[in-house]
Every structure is written in structure tokens, then in C-alpha cells.
Amino acid sequence: MIQRRTLLKSTAAAALGAPALGALAQSGVTLKFHTFMAPQSNVWLNMHKAWMDKVEKESGGRIRFEGYPAMQLGGSPAQLFDQARDGVVDIVWTLPGNTPGRFPRTEVFELPFMMNNAEATSKAFWEYITTMAPDEYKDVHPLALQVHGPGMFHMRSKQIFRVDDLRGSKVRGPTRQITKMLGYLGATPVGMPLPQIPDALSKGVIDGCAIPWEVVPAVKVHELAKFHSEFEPAGGALYTTTFVMAMNKAKYASLPPDLKAVIDRNTGMETSAWLGKVQQAGDVPGREAAVRQGNSIHTIPAAEAQEFKRKARLVEVEWVQDMDKRGYNGRQLLDTARALIAKHGRKA
């Protein structure tokens, strides 16, 4: 009788527990996504929101996002990576270069005249990190690694035709390697986050900035800088900037297997490539905004680009030496990055 009573209790408990367990299995999760990009920007609207919408749809609504552009959850752009690491937020999209020297092997993709196009170079970036520097982002769960389209010059009061035209101009650069490059090109480099550019341009703190066309409308550079100098594709891209979309490791680990699978399907090399492609596609409307404004746009020919390359090469030399001092094989890292960019570029 005792055994029968115990069995009945166990059966009843199991029956009562089954719906709870089923509900748990079907329960959802809400993820906080934080970035510095403006809510009206191409990046936020066409990349971040599009990615979140896709994940939500594929999860059947069991993954939901709270999106916070423009640092709405507080802190500075330089703190975003640590916010994901520490679980202050769940997912961030940020520049590794916001914290100079912290991700040294990543910087190879920011060296002058490295990239070909953002889609191919983003694929190369993902493959490079996963094969050559997997510990670079060990404190988070990397979702995507990408770059933007070709960077160029936007100046308040003068056109850049050749290297000498930069001499004495205060020009904003986004990361350590790019500000170094600006210095070697003769400019006075000024490092600052993207959101500070409009105020700095309007007050004359800087004479110009180095950014891709894509981000121009979001920070109103076409209204504040009247002269733009891009590089002919045959001459190569002046530079690009790296980005990481990263998730808190504990939050990712806490997801049930089926929701992890949804996240996994929307991360990695192909997602990195998609982000790069969409971001570079924003170059077209960004350039059109400057045209509508009646601004002056100059295309630096491939022959003239050689002088930019010659002076900027010191950045590459110093980076290789820096990697060697840190115990890495700088030349091997550089050659590998170049080979991967070429490999994926041929397929693009």
C-alpha cells in the first residue's frame, strides 16, 4: 500500500510538473542590444534592426530584442565591449579600436590600403580571427566580425588632391592605426568617437575627418564639410575600420539548444559578410547626400594614390614590429590577412 501511495504521488507530481517543464522549454528570452550608432543611421536601420528582426522571426518570437542605439543605456562607446563582457547588456556592436591596443592582432585590417571590398574583407576578418587569433575575443561570444567600405577624407574648407594638402590640417581618425596613418600623411591626427564629429567640425576643433561615405548623413558631415576626396578603386582603399558584434558568454550559454541554434545560424562568416555588404551599400546614398548639398567631390587617381601608400607604409612597418615585441609573428599575421583578403576578394 505504501509503495502504491508513493507511486501515485510520483505520478501525480510528474503530471503536474509536465506542463511546467513544457512551458519552460517554450519560454522565450529578451536580449538587450546596445550600440553607439544613431537611431536614424544606415547601420542601425538596415543592419542591426534587420538582423534582430530576422533572429526574432526564425525563433518564432521566442527570442526578443530590446534595441538601444546612441548609447541609450549609458556609458561611453569605449565601454561597450566591457558591457557585453560583464553582462550589463547582452549584445553590443562596437569598434575594437575604441580601446587602443587591446585587440592588437585585429588591427592588421585597419592598416592603410589593406581592404578590397567590405563583404570580402569581412569574410577574411572572420577567418583570420578564428584561425590566427581565436583568443582575441575570448571574453565574449563573437557573433560577427566585419569592416566598412573604403574610408576617405571630408574637409571643411579645402580639397585634398595630394598628400601635401593634408599638411597642418586637424583630421579626426577612428582608431589607433588610422590616426597614426594620418600623422604620417602630414595631418595633425585627432582621435575621437564618431558621435563627437559634428560638434568638433562645427566648432573648428577639427578641419576634417576620415570616414566612409555610408556614415556621412548620420553625423551630418555633408552639411559641415564641403570638400570630399575619395580614392579611385584601382588605387586601393585608404583604410577601413573593424567592428565586432559580441554577446555575453553566460547569456549565450544559458540559451536552450534550439535558441542557440537560431543564434548560430545568424552569426559567423556569412553574417559578417552580410553586415559588411550592407554597410558598404550605404556608401551610395551617403555620397548622394553630398552631391545634393552641392559639395565638391574629388576622386584621387591611382597614380596619385601611390604617394599616399608610400608615406602610409610606415604604419605597417611599425605594426609588424609591435606584434613581434608582443610575442607574435607580425609578418606572418600581415601576410595571412592579405592572403585571406585576396582569397575572398576573388570570390566576391
Buried (B, 14 or more C-beta within 10 A) or exposed (E): EEEEEEEEEEEEEEEEEEEEEEEEEEEBBEBBBBBBBBBEBBBBBBBBBBBBEBBBEBBEEBBEBBBBBBBEBEBEBBBBBBBBBEEBBBBBBBBBBBBBEBBBBBBBBBBBBBBBBBBBBBBBBBBBBBEBBEEBBEBBBBBBBBBBBBBBBBBBEBBBEEBEBBEEBBBBBBBBBBBBBBBBBBBBBBBBBBBBBBEBBEEEBBBBBBBBBBBBBBBBBBBBBBBBBBBEEEBBBBBBBBBBBBBBBEBBEEBBEEBEEBBEEBBBBBBBBBBBBBBBBBBEEBBBBBEEBEBEBBBBEEEBBEBBBEBBBBBBEBBBEBBEEEEBEBEEBBEBBBEBBEEBBEEB
